[in-house]
């Protein structure tokens, strides 16, 4: 599944697993860098989902300018 298709819950779960792997240690420097980069991408995806949800909520509670 591509990152574009990940739901918030899927991205968050993978982010948690990635952080746990980093915190556990034992990875090589190269593996740690790849995990870090993946974590950054997943955090960005989660943030995008949250911002989208916030915008949808704001659109629902703010009166339309056309009225």
VOPAGU-2260 file (C-alpha; in pm, 1 decimal, decimal comma):
REM VOPAGU-2260
SITE   aa  ch    i         X         Y         Z
SITE  UNK   A    0       0,0       0,0       0,0
SITE  UNK   A    1     134,6     341,1     -91,5
SITE  UNK   A    2     162,9     619,4     161,3
SITE  UNK   A    3    -115,3     806,3     -19,0
SITE  UNK   A    4    -356,6     522,2      60,5
SITE  UNK   A    5    -269,5     492,9     429,2
SITE  UNK   A    6    -544,5     588,0     668,4
SITE  UNK   A    7    -458,0     793,7     973,7
SITE  UNK   A    8    -484,2     484,7    1192,9
SITE  UNK   A    9    -255,9     279,2     966,5
SITE  UNK   A   10       3,9     555,1     943,3
SITE  UNK   A   11      -3,3     610,6    1319,3
SITE  UNK   A   12      33,2     238,6    1393,9
SITE  UNK   A   13     330,9     211,6    1159,7
SITE  UNK   A   14     481,5     525,8    1311,8
SITE  UNK   A   15     450,6     377,9    1661,5
SITE  UNK   A   16     615,8      54,7    1544,4
SITE  UNK   A   17     894,3     251,7    1376,1
SITE  UNK   A   18     962,5     454,8    1689,5
SITE  UNK   A   19     967,4     137,2    1898,3
SITE  UNK   A   20    1224,2     -16,6    1663,0
SITE  UNK   A   21    1439,9     294,1    1687,9
SITE  UNK   A   22    1413,0     305,5    2065,3
SITE  UNK   A   23    1498,5     -64,1    2096,3
SITE  UNK   A   24    1838,8       2,2    1943,5
SITE  UNK   A   25    2048,0    -260,9    1777,2
SITE  UNK   A   26    1999,2    -126,5    1426,2
SITE  UNK   A   27    2292,9     -20,4    1217,6
SITE  UNK   A   28    2345,1     346,0    1145,6
SITE  UNK   A   29    2206,4     302,3     794,0
SITE  UNK   A   30    1901,6     112,8     922,3
SITE  UNK   A   31    1844,5     376,9    1188,0
SITE  UNK   A   32    1857,1     653,6     927,9
SITE  UNK   A   33    1605,0     470,3     710,0
SITE  UNK   A   34    1377,2     418,3    1009,0
SITE  UNK   A   35    1409,5     786,1    1099,9
SITE  UNK   A   36    1322,4     893,1     745,2
SITE  UNK   A   37    1025,1     656,7     739,1
SITE  UNK   A   38     909,7     793,9    1072,3
SITE  UNK   A   39     930,5    1149,0     940,5
SITE  UNK   A   40     722,0    1054,7     634,8
SITE  UNK   A   41     463,4     881,5     851,4
SITE  UNK   A   42     445,7    1175,5    1092,1
SITE  UNK   A   43     387,6    1407,1     795,8
SITE  UNK   A   44     109,8    1178,6     670,4
SITE  UNK   A   45     -55,9    1176,7    1012,6
SITE  UNK   A   46     -30,1    1555,0    1030,6
SITE  UNK   A   47    -189,2    1588,8     685,9
SITE  UNK   A   48    -480,1    1368,3     796,1
SITE  UNK   A   49    -528,6    1575,9    1111,1
SITE  UNK   A   50    -516,3    1903,7     919,2
SITE  UNK   A   51    -770,9    1771,2     670,7
SITE  UNK   A   52   -1002,4    1667,4     952,5
SITE  UNK   A   53    -960,7    2007,1    1118,6
SITE  UNK   A   54   -1049,5    2184,5     793,5
SITE  UNK   A   55   -1358,4    1969,0     748,9
SITE  UNK   A   56   -1472,4    2043,7    1102,6
SITE  UNK   A   57   -1411,2    2415,8    1059,6
SITE  UNK   A   58   -1613,0    2413,7     737,8
SITE  UNK   A   59   -1902,5    2255,7     926,7
SITE  UNK   A   60   -1905,1    2494,4    1220,8
SITE  UNK   A   61   -1828,7    2822,4    1045,1
SITE  UNK   A   62   -2116,9    2992,3     866,1
SITE  UNK   A   63   -2088,8    3007,9     488,9
SITE  UNK   A   64   -1984,0    3344,3     347,7
SITE  UNK   A   65   -2254,9    3310,0      80,4
SITE  UNK   A   66   -2544,9    3330,9     326,5
